[in-house]
């Protein structure tokens, strides 16, 4: 059941360049559908409903995506779907939301969620959200750690005390945060058993977060404090002037890694997937006996380990392995699955060519 003064912020400003050509500026990853018939951001709102009804959800996105998100989420009040005037990373974005919530509810307790993750066991997931909210009510900064399933080098890690019990619903002190490790260090983290993936889910009272910004990110805190209350006639104009001046820094670097009142939940498996590349989408799909995942009609002969997404046409595979093939009306991607993380480099190349029509 939702509690009074609890709010959720969904961060939805990313471009999802690793999902080109499906992901574009006006139709980025978070508003796309990869599994089922609901987009990633719709799934995020859906699974939060038992603890956060849509009227307590706020969304920060960009000008390119706002209209699409408003269309996809009619249950979220339109005034609570905001476009940032400029990209300034997560610390200013979260600070802005905290300022707004403080102006509408002095006792607000705020949670932060990415817009573009999949969680296949939402019931289990909610069990960890509730103690995180309770810790936040008591003045702590709470984070959720994901039990690592392999030695991942693309995530930061949360270090708990040795002997941490996986799946405990008791918030535990966090020893420190570790940056994305090299392969050798990642293997050591997983073997140790007390290092968990940092999934970017945070909980705090808004007054606690704003004080932390004053302590650790003074310039940005001062700029945000100069904004009038949300709903004031001058809010949008002042925001457009102030926000681009904020420091471009993540909440992890700015606050979380410096704070001394951080606790974490060492979660067990609730089916978390950050859907970080086409290879992750491949893992989500049912595959044939040769390991091919086909999101469209496919004819396969002596081909294995491929991901195919080409709506409206037959794709025939002959003697090819481990490819990603994604077709759109104006672009076709063919890439090795082991190079899926590099698709964003193609977007950078298109930017250099000034191919805005493909971005």
PLY file of the C-alpha trace (Angstrom):
ply
format ascii 1.0
element vertex 359
property float x
property float y
property float z
element edge 358
property int vertex1
property int vertex2
end_header
0.00 0.00 0.00
1.27 3.48 -0.88
2.27 5.66 2.07
1.74 9.38 2.42
4.75 11.56 1.53
6.36 8.86 -0.64
7.26 9.88 -4.20
9.13 8.37 -7.13
11.39 10.04 -9.67
11.96 8.20 -12.94
15.01 9.35 -14.87
14.24 9.12 -18.59
16.63 11.49 -20.32
19.03 9.08 -22.01
19.29 8.52 -25.76
19.91 4.76 -25.77
22.45 5.00 -28.57
23.44 1.33 -28.23
19.95 0.49 -29.54
20.30 2.30 -32.83
18.66 2.10 -35.34
15.51 1.38 -33.30
16.39 4.01 -30.67
16.31 7.62 -31.92
16.20 11.01 -30.22
12.40 11.18 -30.38
11.87 7.45 -29.79
14.67 6.45 -27.44
15.21 3.16 -25.64
12.99 3.93 -22.64
9.86 4.36 -24.78
10.51 1.24 -26.87
8.99 -2.21 -26.34
11.40 -5.12 -26.04
9.26 -7.64 -24.17
5.47 -7.86 -24.00
3.30 -4.97 -25.18
4.42 -2.25 -22.74
7.43 0.01 -23.22
10.25 0.05 -20.68
9.03 3.24 -19.01
5.45 1.95 -18.92
6.69 -1.23 -17.22
8.58 0.91 -14.69
5.41 2.78 -13.71
3.37 -0.45 -13.69
5.59 -2.31 -11.24
5.78 0.66 -8.84
1.98 0.99 -8.52
1.66 -1.02 -5.27
3.98 1.42 -3.47
3.78 4.55 -5.66
0.55 5.42 -7.48
0.98 7.34 -10.76
-0.08 10.64 -9.18
3.06 10.42 -6.98
5.37 9.71 -9.91
7.57 12.43 -11.42
9.55 11.98 -14.61
12.55 13.92 -15.88
13.28 13.58 -19.58
14.26 15.82 -22.51
12.44 17.90 -25.12
12.74 15.17 -27.75
10.97 12.54 -25.63
8.52 14.43 -23.45
5.54 14.32 -25.83
5.97 10.58 -26.40
6.17 9.89 -22.65
3.09 12.05 -21.98
1.27 10.00 -24.63
2.40 6.65 -23.21
1.64 7.54 -19.56
-1.73 9.35 -19.42
-2.10 8.17 -15.81
0.86 10.34 -14.69
-0.11 14.02 -14.32
1.22 15.90 -17.32
2.73 18.66 -15.19
4.90 16.00 -13.48
6.61 14.98 -16.73
9.36 17.57 -17.09
11.95 18.20 -19.79
15.38 19.30 -18.58
16.53 22.55 -20.24
19.98 20.97 -20.72
21.68 17.64 -20.06
23.52 17.89 -16.76
23.78 14.29 -15.55
21.96 12.81 -12.56
23.04 15.05 -9.66
21.36 18.24 -10.96
18.37 16.24 -12.22
17.77 14.60 -8.85
18.48 17.86 -7.03
15.87 19.61 -9.17
13.28 16.96 -8.37
14.10 17.20 -4.66
13.65 20.99 -4.79
10.29 20.59 -6.50
9.06 17.95 -4.05
10.16 20.03 -1.07
8.10 22.90 -2.43
4.96 20.74 -2.65
5.51 18.52 0.43
8.00 19.41 3.16
7.89 15.82 4.47
8.52 14.19 1.10
10.52 10.97 0.87
11.93 10.44 -2.59
12.97 7.37 -4.53
14.89 7.33 -7.82
14.54 4.75 -10.58
15.97 4.36 -14.09
13.29 4.30 -16.80
14.81 1.54 -18.92
15.30 -1.60 -16.84
13.36 -4.87 -16.87
12.44 -6.65 -13.63
10.83 -10.02 -14.21
9.91 -10.70 -10.55
8.15 -7.49 -9.46
6.64 -9.02 -6.34
10.04 -9.96 -5.00
11.40 -6.57 -6.05
8.78 -4.69 -4.02
9.89 -6.51 -0.87
13.20 -4.63 -1.03
11.65 -1.25 -1.80
9.66 -1.11 1.42
12.62 -1.37 3.86
14.56 1.07 1.66
11.76 3.62 2.11
11.73 2.99 5.87
15.46 3.63 6.10
15.00 6.85 4.13
12.25 8.00 6.50
14.81 7.69 9.31
17.27 10.04 7.57
19.42 7.49 5.79
20.39 7.37 2.15
19.39 3.90 0.96
20.53 2.02 -2.14
19.61 -1.36 -3.59
22.40 -3.74 -4.51
21.91 -6.48 -7.09
23.60 -9.82 -6.38
26.09 -10.22 -9.26
25.46 -13.14 -11.59
28.81 -12.82 -13.39
31.97 -10.71 -13.25
30.55 -7.63 -14.96
32.94 -4.76 -15.79
30.23 -2.36 -16.97
28.64 -1.69 -13.55
29.82 0.00 -10.38
29.77 -2.13 -7.22
28.49 -1.63 -3.67
30.77 -3.10 -1.02
29.03 -4.45 2.09
30.64 -5.95 5.19
31.95 -9.48 4.77
29.43 -12.20 5.48
26.48 -10.18 4.19
23.38 -12.33 3.83
21.97 -12.24 0.33
18.26 -11.46 0.29
18.17 -9.88 3.75
15.46 -7.26 4.14
17.54 -5.43 6.74
19.29 -2.27 5.47
23.02 -2.72 6.05
25.89 -0.20 6.26
27.71 0.33 2.99
31.48 0.20 3.34
32.17 1.99 0.08
31.31 2.24 -3.59
33.63 0.85 -6.24
33.92 2.16 -9.77
33.59 -0.10 -12.82
36.37 -2.68 -12.36
38.72 -4.37 -14.79
37.98 -8.07 -15.49
40.40 -9.38 -12.84
38.96 -7.12 -10.14
35.39 -7.97 -11.15
36.13 -11.69 -10.69
37.57 -10.94 -7.25
34.47 -8.96 -6.29
32.13 -11.78 -7.29
34.24 -14.42 -5.50
34.28 -12.33 -2.29
30.48 -12.42 -2.02
30.04 -8.99 -0.41
30.10 -6.87 -3.58
26.81 -6.10 -5.30
25.97 -4.30 -8.54
24.86 -0.69 -8.17
21.62 -0.45 -10.15
21.04 3.29 -9.67
18.04 2.99 -7.32
18.15 5.45 -4.39
15.92 6.51 -1.49
16.11 9.58 0.79
14.12 12.33 2.39
14.27 15.36 0.14
15.62 17.55 2.96
18.44 15.02 3.49
19.35 15.02 -0.19
19.27 18.82 -0.48
21.53 19.12 2.57
23.93 16.59 1.02
24.05 18.71 -2.13
24.81 21.79 -0.06
27.63 19.85 1.64
29.17 18.30 -1.47
27.98 20.23 -4.54
27.59 23.78 -3.36
27.33 25.59 -6.69
24.53 23.38 -7.97
22.74 23.47 -4.62
22.81 27.28 -4.63
21.52 27.49 -8.19
18.64 25.12 -7.51
17.79 26.93 -4.25
17.32 30.12 -6.29
14.34 28.59 -8.11
10.86 29.67 -7.03
8.41 27.04 -5.78
7.09 24.65 -8.41
3.94 26.07 -9.96
5.11 29.65 -9.60
4.59 31.58 -12.86
8.31 32.30 -13.12
9.50 28.74 -12.46
10.01 27.61 -16.08
11.81 30.80 -17.11
14.12 30.72 -14.10
14.81 27.01 -14.58
15.86 27.60 -18.20
18.37 30.21 -17.02
19.73 28.39 -13.98
19.83 24.72 -14.90
22.47 24.88 -17.67
24.84 26.46 -15.12
24.71 23.41 -12.82
27.69 21.07 -12.62
27.63 18.13 -15.03
28.13 15.25 -12.58
26.44 12.02 -11.49
24.73 11.68 -8.13
27.13 8.82 -7.34
30.25 10.99 -7.65
28.63 14.13 -6.21
26.91 12.70 -3.13
26.57 8.94 -2.68
30.29 8.12 -2.57
30.94 10.94 -0.07
28.00 10.56 2.29
28.42 8.80 5.64
24.77 7.86 6.22
24.40 5.32 3.39
22.79 1.92 3.87
21.97 -0.74 1.31
19.77 -3.75 0.67
21.74 -6.80 -0.50
19.01 -8.19 -2.71
18.68 -11.67 -4.11
17.33 -12.39 -7.59
14.31 -10.34 -8.62
14.98 -10.71 -12.35
16.85 -7.44 -12.91
18.16 -6.67 -16.38
19.40 -3.19 -17.32
18.82 -3.96 -21.02
22.18 -2.41 -21.82
22.63 -3.56 -25.42
21.08 -5.61 -28.20
22.86 -8.60 -26.71
20.80 -8.14 -23.52
17.63 -8.10 -25.62
18.81 -11.34 -27.23
19.03 -12.86 -23.74
15.44 -11.85 -22.99
13.96 -13.67 -25.99
13.05 -17.30 -26.44
15.62 -18.99 -28.68
15.46 -21.95 -31.05
17.60 -25.08 -30.74
20.50 -23.29 -32.48
20.29 -20.28 -30.17
18.64 -17.91 -32.64
16.27 -15.28 -31.18
13.86 -14.07 -33.83
11.55 -11.11 -33.26
10.26 -11.42 -36.85
9.68 -14.19 -39.40
12.94 -15.97 -40.15
14.14 -18.85 -42.28
17.26 -20.41 -40.78
19.70 -22.89 -42.29
22.96 -23.74 -40.55
22.97 -20.48 -38.60
23.29 -20.09 -34.83
23.25 -17.53 -32.03
21.68 -14.69 -34.05
19.24 -11.95 -33.01
16.83 -10.84 -35.76
14.40 -7.89 -35.59
13.07 -6.98 -39.06
9.32 -6.30 -38.90
7.28 -6.91 -42.02
9.75 -9.02 -43.94
11.15 -12.52 -44.10
14.80 -12.78 -43.08
16.72 -15.80 -44.36
19.90 -16.81 -42.55
22.42 -19.12 -44.17
25.71 -20.07 -42.55
26.05 -17.03 -40.27
26.53 -17.04 -36.50
26.25 -14.60 -33.59
24.89 -11.62 -35.53
22.54 -8.80 -34.54
20.28 -7.77 -37.43
17.88 -4.89 -36.79
15.92 -3.37 -39.66
14.02 -0.06 -39.72
12.51 1.81 -42.68
15.60 3.99 -43.12
18.49 1.99 -41.62
19.76 -1.57 -41.24
22.15 -2.70 -38.51
24.28 -5.81 -38.98
26.75 -6.37 -36.13
28.55 -9.13 -34.31
26.79 -9.92 -31.04
30.07 -9.66 -29.15
30.35 -6.06 -30.42
26.88 -5.03 -29.21
28.25 -2.53 -26.66
29.92 -0.62 -29.51
26.78 0.23 -31.48
26.84 3.68 -29.90
30.04 4.37 -31.83
28.00 4.20 -35.03
25.78 6.96 -33.69
28.84 9.12 -33.03
29.94 8.53 -36.62
26.51 9.60 -37.88
26.73 12.74 -35.75
30.07 13.59 -37.36
28.45 13.14 -40.78
25.60 15.39 -39.62
23.05 12.73 -40.47
20.38 14.17 -38.20
17.77 12.30 -40.24
19.15 9.04 -38.77
19.50 10.26 -35.19
0 1
1 2
2 3
3 4
4 5
5 6
6 7
7 8
8 9
9 10
10 11
11 12
12 13
13 14
14 15
15 16
16 17
17 18
18 19
19 20
20 21
21 22
22 23
23 24
24 25
25 26
26 27
27 28
28 29
29 30
30 31
31 32
32 33
33 34
34 35
35 36
36 37
37 38
38 39
39 40
40 41
41 42
42 43
43 44
44 45
45 46
46 47
47 48
48 49
49 50
50 51
51 52
52 53
53 54
54 55
55 56
56 57
57 58
58 59
59 60
60 61
61 62
62 63
63 64
64 65
65 66
66 67
67 68
68 69
69 70
70 71
71 72
72 73
73 74
74 75
75 76
76 77
77 78
78 79
79 80
80 81
81 82
82 83
83 84
84 85
85 86
86 87
87 88
88 89
89 90
90 91
91 92
92 93
93 94
94 95
95 96
96 97
97 98
98 99
99 100
100 101
101 102
102 103
103 104
104 105
105 106
106 107
107 108
108 109
109 110
110 111
111 112
112 113
113 114
114 115
115 116
116 117
117 118
118 119
119 120
120 121
121 122
122 123
123 124
124 125
125 126
126 127
127 128
128 129
129 130
130 131
131 132
132 133
133 134
134 135
135 136
136 137
137 138
138 139
139 140
140 141
141 142
142 143
143 144
144 145
145 146
146 147
147 148
148 149
149 150
150 151
151 152
152 153
153 154
154 155
155 156
156 157
157 158
158 159
159 160
160 161
161 162
162 163
163 164
164 165
165 166
166 167
167 168
168 169
169 170
170 171
171 172
172 173
173 174
174 175
175 176
176 177
177 178
178 179
179 180
180 181
181 182
182 183
183 184
184 185
185 186
186 187
187 188
188 189
189 190
190 191
191 192
192 193
193 194
194 195
195 196
196 197
197 198
198 199
199 200
200 201
201 202
202 203
203 204
204 205
205 206
206 207
207 208
208 209
209 210
210 211
211 212
212 213
213 214
214 215
215 216
216 217
217 218
218 219
219 220
220 221
221 222
222 223
223 224
224 225
225 226
226 227
227 228
228 229
229 230
230 231
231 232
232 233
233 234
234 235
235 236
236 237
237 238
238 239
239 240
240 241
241 242
242 243
243 244
244 245
245 246
246 247
247 248
248 249
249 250
250 251
251 252
252 253
253 254
254 255
255 256
256 257
257 258
258 259
259 260
260 261
261 262
262 263
263 264
264 265
265 266
266 267
267 268
268 269
269 270
270 271
271 272
272 273
273 274
274 275
275 276
276 277
277 278
278 279
279 280
280 281
281 282
282 283
283 284
284 285
285 286
286 287
287 288
288 289
289 290
290 291
291 292
292 293
293 294
294 295
295 296
296 297
297 298
298 299
299 300
300 301
301 302
302 303
303 304
304 305
305 306
306 307
307 308
308 309
309 310
310 311
311 312
312 313
313 314
314 315
315 316
316 317
317 318
318 319
319 320
320 321
321 322
322 323
323 324
324 325
325 326
326 327
327 328
328 329
329 330
330 331
331 332
332 333
333 334
334 335
335 336
336 337
337 338
338 339
339 340
340 341
341 342
342 343
343 344
344 345
345 346
346 347
347 348
348 349
349 350
350 351
351 352
352 353
353 354
354 355
355 356
356 357
357 358
